[in-house]
Structures are given as structure tokens and as C-alpha cells.
Amino acid sequence: MNQSLKLRSKAPQIALILITLIWGGTFLTVQYGLNFSSPMFFVGCRFAAATLAVGLISLSDLKGMTKQDLYAGSLIGLTIVLGYGTQTIGLQSISSSESAFLTALYVPLVPVLLWLLFRKIPHVMTWIGSIFAFVGLIFLTGNGFQQISLNFGQSLTILGSIAIALEIIFIGYFAGKVNIQRVTVIQLAVASLLAFASMPLVGEHHLPDFSWILVAITVGLGLASAVIQLTMNWAQRSVAPSQAAIIYAGEPVWAALFGRIAGERLPVLALLGGLLVVVGVILSECKPKFLNKAGHKKEFL
């Protein structure tokens, strides 16, 4: 009985770990999809499909929409389109390993932004776990710092990592205050609309040629995004943003494994990086009693 209760209490963390597997699997798919579409049109179609998927199963919940639901969904949707949009555009001019490294900046950025925005000090083990995960992500790329130079694509990807960190924080902030399904529909719809609206601003003045492959990819990614966003909104009602960021750091581990299956060779340094990420996840979950006595402020859920 106790084991069952313990498993239930860890269900949100387990769910987030599972969605990192889905998240990691989308990386190669996005790169392939860009062969058939411009970046923001691709992002818009992806989230339009996700909006439709979540909307169909949330029709009854949409009736009682509140101003707070609209505010939360719009704010989260803005961070989503900034994060995914800049990352997707950046992938046109930088390598996938550089993109993975720069996007991973959201891992240490979450606790830093939590402190800057809300004056909430995460547990010391969360900071230690963030450091391990971040170093692991550097090794996972196989590049290190010396090959990172801030060209246009890399600068955009860094901005995207800030947006993703804010998305995680805002989801955690609003999770216990709003209707999850309503807000998920709103944030996905806002992300899709903003992506389409931004097309002229980034030089996308023409629609790509119709392709059934593009339709299949965007629908598949849309369903994946729907599952990811619903799970994030549900799980982060009880998982703190900094802890969630550590769990999400497992995404590039899965991305590297899927890349290996697709024919990429995973070097020893990358294997070490994956191990450090896992260690970071474990450390972030550890809360020694002697540290709890030090009077750390509790982070919002």
C-alpha cells in the first residue's frame, strides 16, 4: 500500500520524464520537416494541429472560460511561439548539436529567473542538479564552449532558451490557479496564431508548396505537442519549475539516442554528458534532512 502511494506521489515526475522521450524524438522530425516548409509556417501548422487535438477533447471545459484563463494561456502561448520559433529559425543556420547546447541554457536559467522575478530561492540541491545537468548537456553536444560563436542563428536560439525557461516558470505559476484544459487550448491557439502572424516579419511572404509529407509531419508533431503541453500543465501543479527544468534536461539525451538510431555516432564524451544529466536529475530529487533545517524558502508549485 505504501509503495502504491509513493508511486502515485511520483506520478507527475514520471509523466514529465516520459514526455521528454516524446520531446527528444521530435528533434529529428522538425529538422526533416524544414525540407518542406519555412520555419514559422511550420510552427504555426504544428500548433494549429495541437490546438485542434486538445480542443476536441476539451469542448465541455471551454464553456466556463475566465479572464485569468485567457491571460495565462496568452502569456504561455507567447513564450511557446518565441521558444519554438526562434529555435526552428536558428536550425537553418546552426548545427543540431549547437542548437541543443544553446537551448539547454534554460536548465540553469529557470532557477535564476525564479530568483529574479519572484525572489523565490530554489533548494540548494536544485542548483547543484542544474550545474550537473548543464555540464552534461555541454558534453552531450560533443563540442564544448570553444566552438560556440554567437552568429545570428545562435543568438536567436539563446533568446529561445530564455523563452522556454519563462514558459516553464509561467506554467508552474498558473498551474494550480486555472483550468488546465482551457489554458492548454488557449496557449496552443495563441502560439499558432502568433506564428502565422509573424511570417511576414521574418521574411516568409509565400506559402510552401503543398506536400502530404508536410501534412503528416505537422499533424504528428501537433499531436505530440498536445500531449506534451497537457502533461506539463497537469504535472507542474505539483512539480516545482526548477525541478521540472532538470527533468526536461533529459530531452537531449533522448534526442541523442534517436539520432544514434538514425545513424549518428554517439561519442564517449556524449555518453558522459548523458550520464551527468541523469545524475543531475537524481541530485535535484534528493533533499537531505540536514539541508532542510537550514531554512530555505519554499519555491512555488
C-alpha positions, 0 to 999 in steps of 0.5 A: 500500500505504501509503495502504491502511494509513493508511486502515485506521489511520483506520478507527475515526475514520471509523466514529465520524464516520459514526455521528454522521450516524446520531446527528444524524438521530435528533434529529428522530425522538425529538422526533416520537416524544414525540407518542406516548409519555412520555419514559422509556417511550420510552427504555426501548422504544428500548433494549429494541429495541437490546438485542434487535438486538445480542443476536441477533447476539451469542448465541455471545459471551454464553456466556463472560460475566465479572464485569468484563463485567457491571460495565462494561456496568452502569456504561455502561448507567447513564450511557446511561439518565441521558444519554438520559433526562434529555435526552428529559425536558428536550425537553418543556420546552426548545427543540431548539436549547437542548437541543443547546447544553446537551448539547454541554457534554460536548465540553469536559467529557470532557477535564476529567473525564479530568483529574479522575478519572484525572489523565490530561492530554489533548494540548494540541491536544485542548483547543484542538479542544474550545474550537473545537468548543464555540464552534461548537456555541454558534453552531450553536444560533443563540442564544448564552449570553444566552438560556440560563436554567437552568429545570428542563428545562435543568438536567436536560439539563446533568446529561445532558451530564455523563452522556454525557461519563462514558459516553464516558470509561467506554467508552474505559476498558473498551474494550480490557479486555472483550468488546465484544459482551457489554458492548454487550448488557449496557449496552443491557439495563441502560439499558432496564431502568433506564428502565422502572424509573424511570417511576414516579419521574418521574411516568409511572404509565400506559402510552401508548396503543398506536400502530404509529407508536410501534412503528416509531419505537422499533424504528428508533431501537433499531436505530440505537442498536445500531449506534451503541453497537457502533461506539463500543465497537469504535472507542474501543479505539483512539480516545482519549475526548477525541478521540472527544468532538470527533468526536461534536461533529459530531452537531449539525451533522448534526442541523442539516442534517436539520432544514434538510431538514425545513424549518428555516432554517439561519442564517449564524451556524449555518453558522459554528458548523458550520464551527468544529466541523469545524475543531475536529475537524481541530485535535484530529487534528493533533499537531505534532512540536514539541508532542510533545517537550514531554512530555505524558502519554499519555491512555488508549485 
